[in-house]
Amino acid sequence: MAKILHKSDKIMICILAGVIVLASLIGVLVYSLQITDYTTVANVDGIKISAGELRDQMLRDRSEIIKYYQEKHNVSVEDGFWNITLEGTTPMEKLRETAMENVKKYKLKQQLAVKYGIITDTSYKAFIKALDSENAQREQKIAMGEVIYGPKEYTLDAYYDYYISNMEIKLKEKMSEKGQPLYAEEQQLKDFYDEKKDVYYLNSDTAQFKCFTLGFQGGGEKSDYTQNEAYEIMDKVLQLVKTDKNYEATIAKLYPDVKKTNLSLTKENASQASKSDPILFGETKNLAVGQTSAVFVDKYNLRVVTCLSREAGGYMSYEECADTVKSQYNTEKLEEYVLSLYEKSKAQTNWKFEKVKVQ
């Protein structure tokens, strides 16, 4: 026999059903308010930008923003720094907007990569999946005793650099084919060479230097001097080099622990020197004849370098560097092309955009 529901029973059922529906709605609302790495916080020309990739870029741009406020407003990074109001905005807001502009350019490059069949998915989830897959493959190869190139495991930032570098290389290859936006005739490349040769295509000068070095304590090297003690001595060495015609003999007599080295910079060794001794190379690169550097730190050494002679190296010929010219032409033209897309692009953010923060 069917059970007859009384009016009170029907009311109770309606109330329970309402409670269930309300609970479901609350659950949906709570879920929609959550922000994960894959939550969309903005888009550029319809390409989604997730919280994760915005946050990652904010971390990359963080030091630049700190430096800006330190130099312009003489503020230090202390509690509350990111939320102080300067120039009508806060450092956190400026950081977020700066990162957004950089992410927009990155997403537009990704869109080009999709167009040219280099990638199929521009999402942050696809990027993280590729990172995890790459690291899993490397772990497997190491376990099998196979040789791998690069790190044993990529960090997120290192993989981002690797990912975007490979993407740009392939973009330049595809987009420099005949009929494509970066294609250049030979004369265009020669014109680029002429325009840029003072920047890119100078041979290294042939130059001779004397370098005076004194090590200080630290880094496992034995020394009788603290860094401050070493600096006091090297500052006196610097003054002798500038004022004493017989400075070599005087320095050897007064400061026997200071080592003297003769250095030679040529077209043949400049590239290797810039890699093996980048700090020393940087100090010698632009010294004129008779000019002496300030005292500078190079690892756990203090150095002073003086230039004895210099002969201009002249220009590389176009034929010598044709491949480099084409590569640099493509690099500059790709950036110009992306900038043109960027200037025409339309970006939108949602309320979750302002919730993305870093420390």
Residue pairs with C-beta under 8 A, 6 or more apart in sequence:
5 13
35 41
35 51
35 352
35 355
35 356
36 51
36 52
37 50
37 51
37 52
37 55
37 124
37 128
38 50
38 51
38 52
38 123
38 124
38 125
39 50
39 51
39 352
40 48
40 49
40 50
40 51
40 350
40 352
41 49
41 50
41 51
41 54
41 349
41 350
41 352
41 353
41 355
41 356
42 48
42 49
42 54
42 100
42 103
42 347
42 348
42 349
42 350
42 353
43 49
43 347
43 348
44 104
44 107
44 108
44 345
44 346
44 347
45 108
45 111
45 345
45 346
45 347
47 107
47 108
47 110
47 111
47 122
48 122
48 123
49 100
49 103
49 104
49 107
50 123
50 124
50 125
51 352
51 355
51 356
52 124
52 128
53 103
53 106
53 124
53 127
54 96
54 99
54 100
54 103
54 353
54 356
55 356
55 357
55 358
56 156
56 157
56 160
57 99
57 100
57 102
57 103
57 106
58 95
58 96
58 99
58 356
58 357
58 358
59 157
59 358
60 99
60 102
60 157
61 95
61 98
61 99
61 102
62 95
62 358
64 98
65 91
65 94
65 95
65 98
66 77
66 91
68 94
69 75
69 81
69 86
69 91
70 76
70 77
73 86
75 81
75 84
75 86
81 91
82 90
82 91
82 92
82 95
82 357
82 359
83 90
83 91
83 92
84 90
84 91
87 94
92 357
95 358
96 353
96 354
96 356
96 357
100 347
100 349
100 353
104 342
104 345
104 347
105 338
105 339
105 342
106 164
107 122
108 338
108 341
108 342
108 345
109 164
109 167
109 168
109 171
109 338
110 119
110 122
110 167
111 122
112 171
112 175
112 338
112 341
113 119
113 122
113 167
113 170
113 171
114 120
114 122
116 170
116 171
116 174
116 175
117 174
118 167
118 170
118 171
118 174
119 126
119 167
127 160
127 163
130 159
130 163
131 154
131 156
131 159
131 163
134 154
134 159
135 153
135 154
138 148
138 151
138 152
138 153
138 154
139 152
139 153
141 147
141 148
142 148
142 152
150 162
151 158
154 162
168 331
168 334
171 334
172 182
172 327
172 330
172 331
172 334
174 180
175 181
175 182
175 183
175 330
175 334
175 337
176 182
176 183
176 184
176 326
176 330
177 183
181 333
181 337
182 329
182 330
182 333
182 334
182 337
184 192
184 326
184 329
184 333
188 329
189 322
189 325
189 326
189 329
190 318
192 325
192 328
192 329
193 201
193 318
193 321
193 325
196 328
197 315
197 316
200 321
200 324
200 325
200 328
201 315
201 316
201 321
201 324
201 325
202 313
202 314
202 315
202 316
203 267
203 313
203 314
203 315
203 316
204 265
204 266
204 267
204 270
204 271
204 313
205 265
205 310
205 311
205 312
205 313
206 264
206 265
206 266
206 267
206 310
206 311
206 313
207 264
207 265
207 284
207 287
207 307
207 308
207 309
207 310
207 311
208 262
208 263
208 264
208 265
208 307
208 308
208 309
208 310
209 262
209 263
209 264
209 265
209 284
209 287
209 305
209 306
209 307
209 308
210 248
210 260
210 261
210 262
210 263
210 305
210 306
210 308
211 260
211 261
211 262
211 263
211 280
211 303
211 304
211 305
212 234
212 237
212 241
212 251
212 258
212 259
212 260
212 261
212 303
212 304
212 305
213 258
213 259
213 261
213 298
213 301
213 302
213 303
214 225
214 230
214 233
214 234
214 237
214 255
214 257
214 258
214 259
214 301
214 302
215 221
215 223
215 225
215 230
215 300
215 301
215 302
216 223
216 225
216 226
216 227
216 229
216 230
216 300
216 301
216 302
217 223
217 225
217 226
217 227
217 300
218 227
218 300
219 299
219 300
221 300
223 230
223 300
224 257
225 233
225 257
227 297
227 302
230 302
231 295
231 302
233 255
233 257
233 258
234 258
234 295
234 302
234 303
234 304
235 295
236 254
236 255
237 251
237 255
237 258
237 295
237 304
238 292
238 294
238 295
238 304
240 247
240 250
240 251
240 254
241 247
241 251
241 292
241 304
241 306
242 292
244 250
248 260
251 258
251 260
252 258
252 260
263 280
263 284
263 305
265 273
265 281
265 284
267 313
270 281
273 280
273 281
274 281
277 298
279 296
279 297
279 298
279 299
280 298
280 303
280 305
283 293
283 296
283 303
283 305
284 293
284 305
284 307
287 293
287 305
287 306
287 307
287 310
288 307
288 310
289 307
289 308
289 309
289 310
290 306
290 307
291 306
291 307
292 304
292 305
292 306
292 307
293 303
293 304
293 305
293 306
294 304
295 302
295 303
295 304
296 302
296 303
296 304
297 303
318 325
